[in-house]
Amino acid sequence: MAKYRIRAAWLVPILALVVGGCAAQPKTASTASKSPPSTVPEVASVTTLKPALKKAIDDDIAEAVATYNVPGAVVGIHLADKGDYTATVGVANLKTKAPLTTEMTWPLRSVTKSFVVTAALQLVEAGKLSLDDTIAKWMPNLPNANQITVRQLANMTSGLPEYTNDAFIKAYSANPDKEFTADELIGFAATEPAQFPPGAKHVYTNTNTVVLGRIIEMVTGMPIAQVLQQQIFTPLKLTHTAYATSDSDWPKPHAVGYQPDNTKMEPQGNNFSIFAGSGAMVSTLADLQIYAPALANGTLLNPQLQAARLVGAPLDKGPEYDQYALGIGEIAGWWGHTGEGFGFTLAVMGQQGTDNSVVILMNISNLDGHPPTKLMRKIAATLKSA
């Protein structure tokens, strides 16, 4: 696959959200991509759902793909009482017209945060960490380190600054292929003042789970990739899921990610190391359909910790969740996580008390719309009325 690079002019708006979804953004050319659809794309779906429900979901997907000019999408739905549904629409590569397949591996971007927080909560359950621990024990150089707690990292109330500052952008622009360490990313954040006093606001910040990932490494004495493998991937049998530190950790086949640029789509480069604990993972549709209900139901946590995890509130600034809690958010009654950045967007959602799941994967970054979230709301409404 060709090696693509990020335009330097796009770094500020793209890295402002990095893997976070639709935080408050300056309007960009991507607005042009949300125009009335001139054609309805063909949705290829395989399902055991009743024909009327299949058609309704097909229509929901076709509308979202056309409205946001999405190059390609893969959608998987499992409904314990109704059946299964899998659909592909569009292409994996606009140049070659290679089709999308359900076996492809996708960058998870911010969905990674839910894994990192789950691992931290497991350490809390094991007595190796406390949600009320302050981070000064591990990160004394960060602003307000003696006040910020592990809980505030997980629920986005720490006030830590973003690491994607001018110094980071300069370093990344000079060498887009450089493999950054988590400590380097945290070092960029350490030069900035706090956004607000700890607990004062609810602002989605990627630095939080980069820091949390490093704390997990310090507590366990293992790389975060190994912790996630032992504590989450292996127990859930996620055989095609990995924490990536370089593109070599991203198994083929996979799609090309795109960013709207006026009237055309620009292929995006990729460097997993700039995300660390905020977005460095990859996975497949099949694995995510296992993970989504496990996340929503707290399969890997005790009931008390899962209850604590779900204590949330609307974000003051950040992606489009109805509420955000500890590394998990709610959208239309479903719980899970979304992600976006450098050509890919996704939503991985489960329904509490059931094995139901909805996984939406798209090879586009849309700074204004986050199409998977919009589609998730449509599908949730369709399922509710079915």
C-alpha positions as CSV (number, residue, x, y, z in Angstrom):
1,M,0.0,0.0,0.0
2,A,1.2,3.5,-0.8
3,K,2.7,5.6,2.0
4,Y,0.7,8.7,2.6
5,R,1.6,11.8,4.5
6,I,-0.3,14.4,6.5
7,R,-0.3,17.9,5.1
8,A,1.3,20.2,7.6
9,A,-1.5,22.7,7.2
10,W,-4.0,20.2,8.4
11,L,-2.1,19.2,11.6
12,V,-3.7,21.8,13.8
13,P,-7.4,21.0,13.2
14,I,-6.8,17.3,12.9
15,L,-4.6,17.0,15.9
16,A,-7.0,19.2,17.9
17,L,-9.3,16.1,17.8
18,V,-6.6,13.5,17.1
19,V,-8.6,10.5,18.1
20,G,-11.2,12.2,20.0
21,G,-14.1,12.7,17.7
22,C,-15.9,15.9,17.2
23,A,-14.6,18.2,19.9
24,A,-15.3,21.9,19.3
25,Q,-13.7,22.5,15.9
26,P,-13.1,25.3,13.5
27,K,-15.2,24.9,10.4
28,T,-13.3,23.4,7.6
29,A,-13.7,22.3,4.0
30,S,-15.3,19.1,5.3
31,T,-18.6,21.1,5.6
32,A,-18.9,20.7,1.8
33,S,-19.0,16.9,2.3
34,K,-22.3,17.2,4.1
35,S,-24.5,18.0,1.1
36,P,-27.8,16.5,0.0
37,P,-27.0,13.1,-1.5
38,S,-27.4,13.0,-5.3
39,T,-27.2,9.2,-5.5
40,V,-28.1,6.5,-3.0
41,P,-25.2,4.1,-2.5
42,E,-25.8,0.4,-2.7
43,V,-25.6,-1.4,0.6
44,A,-24.5,-5.0,0.5
45,S,-26.0,-6.7,3.6
46,V,-26.2,-10.2,4.9
47,T,-28.7,-10.7,7.7
48,T,-31.1,-13.0,9.6
49,L,-33.3,-10.0,10.4
50,K,-36.8,-9.7,9.1
51,P,-36.9,-8.0,5.7
52,A,-38.6,-4.8,6.9
53,L,-35.9,-4.2,9.6
54,K,-33.1,-5.1,7.1
55,K,-34.4,-2.5,4.7
56,A,-34.7,0.2,7.3
57,I,-31.1,-0.3,8.5
58,D,-29.9,-0.5,4.8
59,D,-31.6,2.9,4.3
60,D,-30.1,4.4,7.4
61,I,-26.6,3.4,6.3
62,A,-27.1,4.5,2.7
63,E,-28.3,7.9,3.9
64,A,-25.4,8.4,6.2
65,V,-22.8,7.3,3.6
66,A,-24.3,9.6,0.9
67,T,-24.9,12.6,3.2
68,Y,-21.3,12.7,4.4
69,N,-19.7,11.4,1.2
70,V,-18.1,8.5,3.1
71,P,-15.8,6.4,0.8
72,G,-16.6,3.2,2.6
73,A,-18.3,1.7,5.7
74,V,-18.7,-1.6,7.4
75,V,-21.5,-2.1,9.9
76,G,-22.1,-5.1,12.1
77,I,-25.2,-5.5,14.3
78,H,-26.0,-8.3,16.7
79,L,-29.5,-8.5,18.3
80,A,-30.1,-11.4,20.5
81,D,-33.8,-11.4,20.0
82,K,-33.9,-10.5,16.3
83,G,-30.8,-11.8,14.5
84,D,-27.6,-10.6,13.0
85,Y,-26.8,-8.0,10.3
86,T,-23.5,-7.2,8.5
87,A,-23.2,-4.7,5.7
88,T,-20.5,-3.2,3.5
89,V,-20.8,-0.1,1.3
90,G,-18.4,1.8,-0.8
91,V,-14.7,1.1,-1.2
92,A,-11.5,0.6,0.8
93,N,-9.4,2.6,-1.7
94,L,-10.8,5.3,-4.0
95,K,-7.9,5.0,-6.4
96,T,-8.0,1.2,-7.0
97,K,-11.7,0.8,-6.1
98,A,-10.8,-2.2,-4.0
99,P,-13.9,-3.2,-2.0
100,L,-14.2,-3.2,1.7
101,T,-14.5,-6.6,3.4
102,T,-15.6,-7.5,6.9
103,E,-12.2,-9.1,7.6
104,M,-10.2,-5.9,7.4
105,T,-8.3,-4.4,10.3
106,W,-9.2,-0.9,11.4
107,P,-7.5,1.7,13.6
108,L,-9.6,2.2,16.7
109,R,-8.4,5.7,17.5
110,S,-10.3,6.8,20.7
111,V,-12.0,3.5,21.3
112,T,-8.5,2.6,22.6
113,K,-9.4,4.8,25.6
114,S,-12.1,2.4,26.7
115,F,-9.5,-0.5,26.8
116,V,-7.0,1.5,28.8
117,V,-9.5,2.6,31.4
118,T,-10.8,-1.0,31.6
119,A,-7.3,-2.2,32.4
120,A,-6.9,0.6,35.0
121,L,-10.2,-0.5,36.7
122,Q,-9.0,-4.1,36.7
123,L,-5.9,-2.9,38.7
124,V,-8.2,-1.1,41.0
125,E,-10.2,-4.3,41.6
126,A,-6.9,-6.1,42.2
127,G,-5.9,-3.5,44.9
128,K,-2.9,-2.3,42.9
129,L,-4.4,1.1,42.1
130,S,-7.1,3.4,43.5
131,L,-9.4,5.7,41.7
132,D,-8.6,8.3,44.3
133,D,-4.8,8.0,43.9
134,T,-3.2,11.3,42.8
135,I,-0.9,11.2,39.8
136,A,1.9,13.0,41.5
137,K,3.3,9.6,42.6
138,W,4.0,8.8,38.9
139,M,3.9,12.1,37.1
140,P,5.0,14.9,39.5
141,N,5.9,17.3,36.6
142,L,2.4,17.6,35.2
143,P,0.3,20.6,36.3
144,N,-1.8,20.0,39.4
145,A,-0.3,16.5,39.7
146,N,-0.8,16.5,43.5
147,Q,-4.6,17.1,43.0
148,I,-5.5,15.1,39.9
149,T,-6.8,11.6,40.6
150,V,-6.9,8.5,38.5
151,R,-10.7,8.8,38.4
152,Q,-10.3,12.3,36.8
153,L,-8.0,11.0,34.1
154,A,-10.6,8.3,33.3
155,N,-13.7,10.6,33.2
156,M,-12.0,13.6,31.5
157,T,-12.2,16.1,34.4
158,S,-8.4,16.4,35.2
159,G,-7.8,19.7,33.5
160,L,-4.6,18.4,31.9
161,P,-3.5,20.3,28.8
162,E,-3.5,18.5,25.4
163,Y,-0.1,17.2,24.3
164,T,-0.8,18.2,20.7
165,N,0.7,21.7,21.2
166,D,2.9,23.8,18.9
167,A,6.0,21.9,20.0
168,F,4.5,18.6,19.2
169,I,3.2,19.7,15.8
170,K,6.7,21.1,15.0
171,A,8.3,17.8,16.0
172,Y,5.8,15.7,14.1
173,S,5.9,17.9,11.0
174,A,9.7,17.6,10.9
175,N,9.5,13.8,10.9
176,P,6.1,12.3,10.4
177,D,7.6,8.8,10.6
178,K,9.2,9.3,14.0
179,E,8.1,6.8,16.7
180,F,7.2,8.9,19.7
181,T,7.1,7.4,23.1
182,A,4.3,8.0,25.6
183,D,6.8,9.9,27.8
184,E,7.6,12.2,24.9
185,L,3.9,13.0,24.4
186,I,3.4,13.6,28.1
187,G,6.5,15.8,28.0
188,F,4.8,18.1,25.5
189,A,1.8,18.4,27.8
190,A,4.0,19.1,30.8
191,T,5.1,22.4,29.2
192,E,1.6,23.8,29.1
193,P,-0.6,25.2,31.9
194,A,-3.7,23.3,33.1
195,Q,-6.9,23.9,31.2
196,F,-8.9,24.3,34.5
197,P,-8.7,23.2,38.1
198,P,-9.2,19.4,38.6
199,G,-12.8,18.5,38.6
200,A,-14.1,22.0,37.6
201,K,-15.1,21.0,34.0
202,H,-15.7,17.9,31.9
203,V,-13.4,18.4,28.9
204,Y,-12.4,15.5,26.7
205,T,-8.6,15.5,26.5
206,N,-6.4,12.9,24.9
207,T,-3.5,13.5,27.4
208,N,-5.6,11.8,30.1
209,T,-5.4,8.3,28.8
210,V,-1.8,8.7,27.5
211,V,-0.9,9.4,31.2
212,L,-3.2,6.6,32.4
213,G,-1.5,4.2,30.1
214,R,1.9,5.1,31.4
215,I,0.6,4.7,35.0
216,I,-0.6,1.2,34.2
217,E,2.9,0.4,32.9
218,M,4.5,1.7,36.0
219,V,2.1,-0.2,38.3
220,T,2.4,-3.5,36.5
221,G,6.0,-3.3,35.3
222,M,4.8,-4.3,31.8
223,P,4.3,-2.5,28.5
224,I,0.7,-1.4,28.0
225,A,0.4,-3.7,25.0
226,Q,1.2,-6.7,27.2
227,V,-1.2,-5.6,29.9
228,L,-4.1,-5.3,27.5
229,Q,-3.2,-8.6,25.9
230,Q,-3.3,-10.4,29.3
231,Q,-6.2,-8.6,30.9
232,I,-8.6,-8.0,28.0
233,F,-7.6,-9.5,24.6
234,T,-7.0,-13.0,25.9
235,P,-9.9,-13.3,28.3
236,L,-12.3,-12.1,25.6
237,K,-10.6,-14.1,22.8
238,L,-9.9,-11.0,20.7
239,T,-7.5,-12.7,18.4
240,H,-7.2,-9.9,15.8
241,T,-6.9,-7.0,18.2
242,A,-3.5,-5.3,19.1
243,Y,-2.0,-2.2,20.6
244,A,0.1,-0.8,17.8
245,T,3.4,1.2,18.1
246,S,4.1,1.3,14.4
247,D,2.4,0.6,11.1
248,S,4.0,-2.9,11.1
249,D,1.6,-3.7,13.9
250,W,-1.4,-3.0,11.6
251,P,-2.2,-6.2,9.8
252,K,-3.4,-6.2,6.2
253,P,-5.8,-6.1,4.6
254,H,-7.0,-2.6,5.6
255,A,-8.6,0.4,4.1
256,V,-7.1,3.8,3.1
257,G,-8.3,6.6,5.4
258,Y,-9.5,9.8,3.8
259,Q,-10.0,13.5,4.8
260,P,-12.3,15.8,2.8
261,D,-10.4,18.7,1.1
262,N,-12.8,21.0,-0.7
263,T,-14.2,18.9,-3.5
264,K,-11.8,15.9,-3.2
265,M,-10.8,13.3,-0.7
266,E,-7.2,13.2,0.4
267,P,-5.6,9.9,1.6
268,Q,-4.2,10.2,5.1
269,G,-0.9,9.0,6.5
270,N,-0.7,7.1,9.8
271,N,1.6,7.0,12.8
272,F,0.2,5.0,15.7
273,S,3.0,6.2,18.0
274,I,1.5,9.7,18.2
275,F,-1.6,8.3,19.9
276,A,-0.3,6.0,22.6
277,G,-3.0,5.3,25.2
278,S,-5.4,7.7,23.6
279,G,-5.7,5.8,20.3
280,A,-3.0,3.3,19.2
281,M,-5.1,0.2,18.9
282,V,-6.3,-1.8,15.9
283,S,-9.0,-4.5,15.6
284,T,-11.6,-6.1,13.3
285,L,-15.4,-6.1,13.1
286,A,-15.6,-9.6,14.6
287,D,-13.5,-8.8,17.6
288,L,-15.3,-5.5,18.2
289,Q,-18.7,-7.3,18.2
290,I,-17.3,-9.4,21.1
291,Y,-15.9,-6.3,22.9
292,A,-18.9,-4.0,22.6
293,P,-21.3,-5.9,24.9
294,A,-18.4,-6.8,27.2
295,L,-17.7,-3.1,27.6
296,A,-21.3,-2.1,28.1
297,N,-22.0,-4.8,30.6
298,G,-18.7,-4.7,32.5
299,T,-17.9,-8.3,31.8
300,L,-14.3,-7.9,32.9
301,L,-15.2,-5.9,36.1
302,N,-17.0,-6.6,39.3
303,P,-20.5,-5.1,39.6
304,Q,-19.4,-2.4,42.0
305,L,-16.6,-1.1,39.7
306,Q,-18.9,-1.2,36.7
307,A,-21.5,0.9,38.6
308,A,-18.8,3.4,39.5
309,R,-17.6,3.4,35.9
310,L,-21.0,4.4,34.6
311,V,-21.3,7.6,36.7
312,G,-21.1,10.2,34.1
313,A,-22.2,13.6,32.9
314,P,-22.5,15.5,29.6
315,L,-19.1,16.8,28.3
316,D,-18.5,20.5,28.4
317,K,-16.3,20.0,25.3
318,G,-15.7,16.9,23.3
319,P,-17.3,14.2,21.1
320,E,-21.0,13.8,20.8
321,Y,-22.0,11.7,23.8
322,D,-25.2,12.1,25.8
323,Q,-23.0,11.5,28.8
324,Y,-19.4,10.5,29.3
325,A,-18.2,8.4,32.3
326,L,-15.0,6.5,33.0
327,G,-13.7,5.7,29.5
328,I,-17.2,5.0,28.3
329,G,-20.0,7.1,26.9
330,E,-23.7,6.8,26.2
331,I,-25.3,7.5,22.8
332,A,-29.1,7.0,22.6
333,G,-29.2,4.5,25.4
334,W,-26.3,2.5,24.1
335,W,-22.9,2.5,25.9
336,G,-19.5,2.3,24.3
337,H,-16.9,4.5,22.7
338,T,-16.3,6.4,19.5
339,G,-13.1,7.4,17.7
340,E,-11.8,9.6,15.0
341,G,-8.6,10.8,13.4
342,F,-6.4,10.6,10.3
343,G,-9.0,9.2,7.9
344,F,-11.0,6.9,10.1
345,T,-14.1,7.2,12.3
346,L,-16.0,4.5,14.2
347,A,-18.5,3.7,16.9
348,V,-18.5,0.6,19.1
349,M,-21.6,0.4,21.2
350,G,-23.4,-2.2,23.3
351,Q,-26.7,-2.4,25.0
352,Q,-26.7,-3.0,28.8
353,G,-28.3,-6.2,30.0
354,T,-28.1,-7.8,26.6
355,D,-25.5,-9.2,24.2
356,N,-26.7,-6.6,21.6
357,S,-24.0,-4.6,19.7
358,V,-23.6,-2.1,17.0
359,V,-20.2,-1.5,15.4
360,I,-19.8,1.1,12.7
361,L,-16.5,1.6,10.8
362,M,-15.8,4.3,8.2
363,N,-12.7,5.3,6.3
364,I,-13.2,9.0,6.6
365,S,-12.4,11.8,9.1
366,N,-15.2,14.4,9.0
367,L,-14.3,17.2,11.4
368,D,-17.9,18.5,11.5
369,G,-20.2,15.5,11.6
370,H,-18.7,12.3,13.0
371,P,-20.9,10.2,10.7
372,P,-20.8,7.0,12.8
373,T,-22.4,8.8,15.7
374,K,-25.1,10.2,13.5
375,L,-25.7,6.7,12.1
376,M,-25.7,5.2,15.5
377,R,-28.5,7.5,16.6
378,K,-30.5,6.5,13.4
379,I,-30.0,2.8,14.0
380,A,-30.9,3.1,17.6
381,A,-34.1,4.8,16.7
382,T,-34.8,2.2,14.0
383,L,-34.3,-0.7,16.4
384,K,-36.4,1.0,19.1
385,S,-39.3,1.2,16.8
386,A,-38.9,-2.3,15.3
